[in-house]
Amino acid sequence: MKKNNVKLGAVYAVKVSGSVVPVRLDRESSHGGWLGTNMTTRKEVRVKSAQRLRGLWPKKTMPIVADKSEGKADDNGVAETVAAVEKGNLAEGVTVPEAKKERHSLLNLAAKVLAEAGQPLNCKEMVERVLATGLWTSDGKTPSATLYSAILRETRTKGEAARFRKVERGKFEAVTK
């Protein structure tokens, strides 16, 4: 908004502390900008520049914040589909978004690997076997320590219902149900 378009006494949508609120501009500040009253909290607010003003307050008549997707196509092609439906070309603009890949957790894959192994394994062996399957990757330096703490947390919280059982020092086996 431009400084010369601002009228005192009007209620504007103003960005204050990261949110847009209604502010009535009461008077000009001696340091530049305006002093106004936040209409929701009734506290005095200083508006330093016209850039904070988003327009008159009634949200239904004026856009307050520019739409982020304005001028950009959606990731899923929704904008093209809507445009095609409006034109009447249903088959032309329809795009089917790809399903997201299922992301596997190390704990679930470790339970699977441990059940397939049929023998007790330590966490480092489980991580090596999970990495060999290619279903999980890690940039971390100690995924085996993370897995160890996750297994201990599961056995502590779930008790008898846990998928792992500690057999000996550092080794776990799969619980068959």
N, C-alpha and C positions, 0 to 999 in steps of 0.2 A: 504494500500500500504506500501511496505517496504522502509526504508530510503535509502538502497543501490541501489534500482531500479530507483531512481529519477535522471533525467538528467537536467542540467541547459540549459536554452534556449528553452525547450519544453513547450507547452501549456497544462496545466492540468485542470481538473475540480476540483475546490476547494470549500469546504463549507465555506462561509463567511457570517456571520450575519444571519444564518438560511436559506440561499439560495445557490444553487450551481452555480458558475460563472466560466468563463474561466480566468485562471491566467497564465501568462508567468513567469517562474521562472528565475530571472536575476542573482542572486548571493546568496551565503550562508551568513547568518546573523552571526555576531560575538557572539550573544547570543544563538545560536543554531537555527535550522530551516532555512528558506529561505526568501529572499526578492524578491517580484515579482511585476508584473504590472497587475492590473485587466483590461482585454481586453475590457470590456464594458464601464467602466468609465475612464480608463487611469490613475487611482490613484495607488499609491504604496500600496502594501499589504504585511503584514508579516505573513508567514505561520509557525506556531510554531512547528508543528509536522506532521509526515507523515500520521497520521490518518485523517487529514483534506483533504488529496488528494484522489479523487475518481477515478482517472485514467486519461488517455489522454483525451483531450477535445472533439474530434469529437464524439458527442453523439451516432451517428449511429453505431460506431464500438465497443464501450465499454459501459457497463452499468454504470451509474453514481451513482445511489442510488439503493440499494437492494430492490427488490419488497417486500412489506410488507406481502403479502399473500403467499409468497414462502414457501412451505412446509405445509401450513395450508389449510384446506378445507373451502370453502366459507360457509357463513351462509345459503344460499339458495340452496346449493348443486350444484352450477354451475360447479365446477371443475369435479365432478363425471359425470355430464351430458355430458360435453365436451369430457371427456375420453371415455365414452360409445359411443358417436357419432363417434369418431375417430376409435374405434374398429369395429363399425358397429352394435353394440347391442343397438338399439334405445330404445326398451322397457325396457331393464334392468336398465339403468342408469337414466332414466327420473324421476325427482322428482318435484312435484308441490309445490312451496312455499306457505305457509299458508298466507292468507290475514291478514293484520294487523287489529286489533280491532279498530273500530271507537272510537275515544276519544271524549267524550262529554265535552263541556265547562259548567261551572256553570251558566253562563249568559243564554245560550240557554236552559238549563234544568229548570232554574228558570222561564223563559218565558212560558215554557210548563206547569210547575206546577201551575203557576198563572192563566193560561187560563183554566186549568182543575178545579181549585178551585172555580172560579166564584165569588169570593169575594176579597176585598182588603186584602193583607197580608203584614206583615213587613218582613224584610230580614232574621231575625232569623227563623221565621216560614218557609220561603221558603227554607232555607238551610236545616232545619230539614226534610222537605218533600223530598227534593232532595236526602239527605243521606238515607232516608227510601227506595227510589227506588233502591238503590244499583248501579246506573249507574255512580256515581261520589263519590270519597272519597277525604278526605283532611287530611294532617298532620299539617296544620296550626292551630293557636289558634283562629283566628278571621276571618273565611271565610265569616261571615255575613257582616263584615265591608268592605271586598273586594268586595262582591256582591253589597253592597250599593253604593260604589264609581263607580263600573262598570255601574250600572243602571243610576246614575246621569250623567256619561260621555256619555252614549248612548242617553239620553234624551236631553242633551246639544248639541251634534253634529248632531243628526238626526232630532231633532225638532218634527214636526208632524208625521214623518215616524217612530218614535221610537215605540218599542213594549210595553213600560211601560208608565204609567201615574201616577203622584203623586196625591193621593187623599187627604190625610191628613198627619200630621206629622209622618214620618217614614213608612207610608203605601203606597203601590203601587197596581195598578190594571192593568190587561192586556188590551191592546187596541185591540178592535175587528174591523176588517176591512171588 
